[in-house]
Amino acid sequence: MTTETAEPALICGKCGCALETGKVEVEYLGNRFPVELPRCPSCGLVFVPEDLALGKMLDVEQALEDK
């Protein structure tokens, strides 16, 4: 017997559509970075997971501010 734990589908809080992973551009201090993130195919709202926001993105933010 195998038990698979699938991640629950992320739903857009604005329009109720299921989010789909796709390429989006994140911009900070005039710099743009292409990133694959869950986004709403209808309204374009992007979900940034907490671990990304407090991990990689925080590191990039601090590096750019130090320039």
C-alpha positions in Angstrom: 0.0 0.0 0.0 1.5 3.3 -1.0 0.4 6.6 0.3 1.0 9.6 -1.9 0.6 13.1 -0.4 -0.1 15.5 -3.2 0.2 19.1 -2.5 -3.1 20.8 -2.4 -3.9 23.0 -5.5 -3.3 26.7 -5.0 -6.4 28.7 -5.7 -6.3 32.4 -6.7 -7.8 34.5 -3.9 -8.9 37.1 -6.4 -10.8 35.1 -9.0 -10.9 31.5 -7.7 -8.9 29.9 -10.6 -6.3 27.2 -9.9 -2.8 28.5 -10.1 -0.4 27.2 -12.8 3.4 27.3 -12.6 4.8 29.6 -15.2 7.6 32.1 -15.9 7.1 35.5 -14.3 9.5 38.4 -14.0 10.3 39.7 -10.5 11.5 43.3 -10.3 13.4 44.9 -7.5 15.3 48.2 -7.5 15.1 48.4 -11.3 16.5 44.8 -11.8 14.3 42.1 -13.3 14.7 38.4 -12.7 12.9 35.5 -14.5 11.4 33.0 -12.1 9.1 30.0 -12.3 6.2 30.6 -9.8 2.6 29.6 -9.4 0.4 32.3 -11.1 -3.2 32.7 -12.0 -3.9 32.1 -15.7 -6.9 34.4 -15.5 -5.8 37.6 -13.7 -2.0 37.0 -13.5 -1.7 37.2 -9.7 1.5 35.5 -8.6 2.1 33.4 -5.4 5.5 33.8 -3.8 6.1 30.9 -1.3 7.3 32.0 2.1 10.6 30.0 1.8 11.4 31.8 -1.4 10.5 35.3 -0.1 12.5 34.8 3.1 15.3 32.9 1.5 16.6 33.5 -2.0 14.7 36.7 -2.6 15.8 38.2 0.7 19.4 37.4 -0.2 19.1 39.1 -3.6 17.3 42.1 -2.0 20.1 42.5 0.5 22.8 42.1 -2.2 21.2 44.8 -4.4 20.8 47.2 -1.5 24.5 46.8 -0.6 25.5 48.0 -4.1 
